[in-house]
Amino acid sequence: MVIYGRAITRGRAVKSKLHEYTMIANKPFRIVILGAGYAGMFLAINLYQTFKERSTGERNGKDSPADVEIILVDRNPYHQLLQEIHLVAAGYRTTEQISIPITSLIKGTKIRFIQSNVKEVITYDNKVILDESIINYDLAAICLGSTTKYFGIEGAESNTIPFRSIDDAVLVHKKIQSLSPSKRSNTVNNIKKRDDDVKKRTKNKDNNINIAIVGGGATGVSLGGAIADFLNDETIQEKHFSSTHIEINFNVTIVEATSNILAGWNLELASKAQTILASKGVRILTNSEVSNIEHDNLILKDGSIIDSSLIIWTAGVKGYEIKITPPTDKAKDGRIIVNGFCQIDKYPNIFVIGDIAAVKDSQGKLYPPIAQIAVREAKYLADVIPKCFSKFKYESNNINIKNVITLKHQDVFDYDIKVQIISLGADDYVGLFGSHVINGNLAKMIDEFGKFAYVKTLKTRGEGISSKLYEDSMLSRMIAGISFAGFAFAKWIDLAGLGE
């Protein structure tokens, strides 16, 4: 049965299909979550906990939601902390430090994990096609993230290294360690001489290692800062590059098509980030659109040529390409268009969150594809999905659940980003706290606290104080303040050596 309702989103009435879910006797309602990144993993854990609490309250203490089955699918057996892959690329983190086995996170729950690629979602049959199997779903959540976007630039995909995963970071680190000085005479050969100063500053001899990063967004600047720290370390130079018996000049260049790095971020924050990067020797070329890439030549549209030992592509992302049959609407960047409930209008039992979802804020602007939004969408959905089940009816050994999704306009996803922190290397951070630009130890502490709370929530399976930090209430804000104070104090004790 399908009925229709009115959902008020973004200041206008939107027709939204509402769906009646029926569970037949002795058959659990199956929720399939595709993708175990920030969105999918956080959703699985918190959704399980929500149903567990409901089950406990409704059925006199039974400690597991036997009537709901949660299946999590991902091609990798581990959850990746992608916000730290730039530190793996620069050798400051190991792969083990930023990956967590999925089986360890779901241990003790009834979440079922399937390691597989997702081939297709067949909506009219409620089926998901995997590598070697087909699974049915009653409700699906697509959280497959994003993939690299090359904008149709010739040679970009074949002559650069993408930077979207732990495997990419490991490859970048190996490439850097194996680099030898360039045999070309110029890092930038400005054919049209549009900027003689740039040409003079980048001119070199035969002893240069030139690393170019295409894209001055958060990923690009974090990677540029980390690689610069690695290459500027004399111990590192002695260990990896001393065999050449010549003094090597290391150059890291970030190439950005727009007028500023960190486009869309606070301008004061972007300026502060640029100052920090400059202090590390990172060169930033703005208003520099890439025309094509030929082997190790990065050719700009104004005719400039950047000779490079290594080119890393961080310039753009698009929604993961998943086949949905029949097709659904997508934004220009490949993200799946959803309504204010993170739900596909045409398919009311399919939700989409994370980098693959085109979700609009209250001003009609798309939320950026960042981890903070993915996590908040996951927490939101973990609260919203159980609202699809208005009442439970239990009759002896048979479970008969008939419920209608009653999502109302106050249930739409709405999140205001209040804190943004970005890493600029091994130990440098800059961020925005409310309307204030911060850097140094305060920015670092906030960043570490956020990551600590996220991992803690996963490892405690949505229970405990850390999970309360993601609730939108005065109590959660009080808990956040107290928890951060305790975290910061413990860090200070540790740094001061007073705990020894």
Order of alpha helices (4+ residues) and beta strands (2+ residues): beta-beta-beta-alpha-beta-beta-alpha-beta-alpha-beta-beta-beta-beta-beta-beta-alpha-beta-alpha-beta-alpha-beta-alpha-alpha-beta-alpha-beta-beta-beta-beta-beta-beta-beta-beta-beta-beta-alpha-beta-beta-beta-beta-beta-beta-alpha-alpha-alpha
